[in-house]
Amino acid sequence: MNLTKQNRQATELVAAVDVGTSKICALVAELRGPNDLRIIASGQVPSRGLSKGLVDNMQQASAAIGEAISEVERRAAVQIDRAYVGIAGSHIEILGGRGQITVARPLRGVTQDDVDHVLENARANVAVPSNRVVIHVLPRSFTLDGQKNIHDPLGMRGYRLEADAIVITGAQAAVSNLVECVQSHGVQIEDLVLEPLASGEAVLTQAERQLGVAVADIGAGTTDLAIFLDGTLWHTRVLDVGGDHFTRDLAVALHAPIPTAEAVKVRYGHVLPTQVPPDDRIPVSVFGENGMQPVPRFYVADILRARAEEVLELILKEVKRSGYDGLLPAGVVLTGGVAQMAGLRQLGREMLQLPVRVGAPNGLAGLSEEMRQPAYATTIGLLLWALRFGRSLSAEKVRPPAPPLLDRIVQWLRNLLPE
């Protein structure tokens, strides 16, 4: 859907960029009401220059991000200069912090400024190493004049406001590399959003969050785990294993190229060999052979089961390490591309001894069938995060695309100016 110039002047838009290990997806959505976002355009390209959620080649990563941004700008007929951007990787760490303040106007009730102030105080009370940067400061609960376990103190009257918060940090180098790759295309980052938080926005229900649930987003390079209790995040961890490991296992075992192994995984993948007909054969192009070679499907399932068990064991280990393993009656929600693999939900129930479901993104209008799949949970979640916590991208921040020649001249002039 192309927006006319007149519509752009009257419409608020939100942009999001999901920089993943396998794909980079940019979205533009139209804000139609206080809680109503509708996707109007998307741009997606294969990732380059990224590994396990981290930039490992600045030039390639920046080029790929630029291609995704250019594609969504072309399709939406707008030029974005601000976006919500997802971040993940094993460099992410979580710290606990406490803050306390005197409420500015106690007889008028706690305001958003008071909440912001107490969270800033909690952040200041945490010793963050110089080589790390704070990404989020999120409240677990509040205490007002001794009354504990308050989830939302806004409007409540009291004098002393305290906050139990979590401070999420990332390695400064990793964060700076991602920021530079995005900003090199003239797009400022409205907010860096931890990807497990974004995924949770897209696939979890409020009932699950309140009761106690873990979401495991199994992406291409990593598995992002987040635990929610009493309606808010309590723990998060990024595990260094993902869908690419399944693919590489198949490629090695089948003596097949990576693209062939990926296609086999997506089309024929199953993690329960006993549920695969024993006489099923898969045509596979392998090294050293002419034409397709028949491979027993149960053999493929056996390979995939071994890796699936490893991922589930790591999830279980991390849940137990967090200390919240007995507090998840809503179980585990699996999302990400691998979550759709046949048999994974059943295997998860057997190994985790918890309820397990596969979560697909929901909550936005204009979703294509492709984007209703678990692989797009983080991408859609970024927009939902913006809707819930952020500021919309107003018409003043979304411009008609500049002519290519003029754009090049402007960039050339920028390069001449000292930084």
Buried (B, 14 or more C-beta within 10 A) or exposed (E): EEBEEEBBEEBBBBBBBBBBBBBBBBBBBBBEEEEEBBBBBBBBBEBBBBBBBBBEBBEBBBBBBBBBBBBBBBBBBBBBBBBBBBBBBBBBBBBEBBBEBEBEEBEEBBBEEBBEBBBBBBBEBBEBEEEBBBBBBBBBBBBBEEEEEBEEBEEBBBEBBBBBBBBBBBBBBBBEBBBEBBBBBBBEBBBBBBBBBBBBBBBBEEEBBBBBBBBBBBBBBBBBBBBBBBBBBBBBBBBEBBBBBBBBBBBEBBBBBEEBBBBBBBEBBBBBBEEBEEEBBBEBBBEEEEEEBEBBBBBBBBBBBEBBBBBBEBBBEBBEEBEBBEBBEBBBBBBBBBBBBBBBBEBBBEBBEBBBBBBBBBBBEBBEEEBBBBBBBBBBBBBBBBBEBBEBBEBEBBBEBBEEEEEEEEEEEEEEEEE
